[in-house]
Amino acid sequence: MLERSGDPSFVQRRTNADGGRTLSWSNATVGGAEMNEALNQQRKAFQDKFGRDFGPNDPLFFDPDADTPQEISEETLLADVDSLIDKALAAGENPAYFQAWRDTGFLLTEHNMHLFSASDIDESYATLERHWNETTFGPFDDAP
C-alpha cells in the first residue's frame, strides 16, 4: 500500500482538514483518463437533466427520475447494476465482476485495492470467485 502512495498510476486518497476525503487519479494514466471521461459524462447528464452545473451539495450519482437533484436510491442503483449483469450475459461475457460489485457494494480494481482493508479484499475475491465458478466461463483460476 505504501508503495502506491503518491504514485499517479493509482487512485490516491487524502483526508481533508474538515475530515472529508478526496480521491484523485492522474488524467495522464489510461484509468484516470477513463474515469475523468465518465465523470464528464455524469456532469453532462446532470446539466441536461437540471439545466445547471453541479453545486457543492449536489449528488454525483443522482436519481434520473427525480425533478430535483436527489441521491440515487439503493434500489435504482442495484437495478442499474442488474442491467449491466444482463448486458454482460447477452454479450456472452462473464458477469461475475458486476455480481460481486452488487453483493459487496464496492468495485475492487487493481488501481483502487490499496484503499480497502484486507478483509474487504478477501470478501471481494471470495464473492468474485463464487460468482465466476457459478458460470460456464471456466474456473476462476483462468480469469483475466
N, C-alpha and C positions, 0 to 999 in steps of 0.2 A: 504494500500500500504506500509506504513512504517513497518508494522509487517512482511512483506515479505523481506524487505531489509536485505541482509546478510544471509537469510535462504537458505541453499544449496538445499532445496527441490524445489526451484523455480528459474526460469531464472533470472539472475542478469544483470543489465545494468550499465556500468561505462563509464564516459566521460574521454577520454584520454587527455593528455596535448596538443595535436595538434587539439583538438576539435572533433575528431572522437569518435565513440562509440564502446565499446567491450561488447558483450553479452557472458555470461558464464552460465553453468549449471553443477552441480556436477555430475560426472560419477557414483557416489555412489547411485544415485536415478535411478529408472526404466526409467523415462522420459529422464534423462540425458544420460543414457547408450544407450537408443534407438536413441537419437539424435546423439551421438558420432558414433554409427554404421552407421547411414545414411550419416554422413559426411565422414566416411571412405569409404563407397561405392562411394560417389561422387568423392573423391580423386582418387580412383582406376579407375573410369570411365575416369577421366582426364588423368591419366597416360596411360591408354590403348589407348586413342584417340590421345594424343600428344607426347607420349613417354618420358615424363619427369614429375617431381613433379610440383606442383603449384609454381608460382613465386609471389612476393609481389603485383604485379599489375594484376594478372590473376583473371578472374571472377570465383566465386564459382559455380554459375549457368551459364553454358556456352552452346553455341549453338552446339549441337552434329553433325550438318551437316556442320559446318564451318571447313576450313582447318587449321585455326589458332585460338587460344583462343579468342572468342568473347562473349560478354554478350548474354544470350539467349534473343531473341526478345519477345516482349509482345505477339505477335501473336502465337509464338511457345509455350510459357508458358500457354497461355489460351487454346491452343489445348491440351496440356498435362492435364490440369485440366478437360477439357471436356471429355477426355479419362477416367479419374477417375470417373466422373459422370456416364458415360456409363457402366463402370465396376461395379459400385455400383448397378445400376439398374439391370444389368444382374445377379448379385449375390443375388438379392432380398433385397438389403439394401437401406435405405433411403439416397439419395444423397444430402440432404439439406445442410449438413456441407460444402461439396465441392462447391455447388451452391452459398452459402453465401461467401465463400472464393473468388470465381470468381467475384462476384458482388462488394465486398468491397475492394478486393486487399490485404487482410490480413486474416490470420487464427488465430482466437482467441481461446485460451485454458485456462483451469484453471491455468496452470503454467506460462502463459505469460500475462494474462489480466492486471496485475498491471503495465505493461509497456505502456498501452494505456490510452487515455483520456476517461472520462465518455461519451463524445459524440461518440467516436469510439466504445465503448462497446455497447451503445444504438443502434447505427447503425447496428452493427453485430448481436445483438439479434433480432432486428426487421426484418432484412433480413433473418436470420435463421428461425424465426417463420413463415414468409411469405412462404418461400420455403417448410418448413415442412408441413404447412397446405394445400399446393397445391397437396400433395401426398395422397395416400390411406394408409399411415402408422399410422394413428391415430392422435389425436390432439397433439400439441406441448407440452401441459402440461404433457403428458406421455413420453416425450423424455428422453432418458437415461442421 
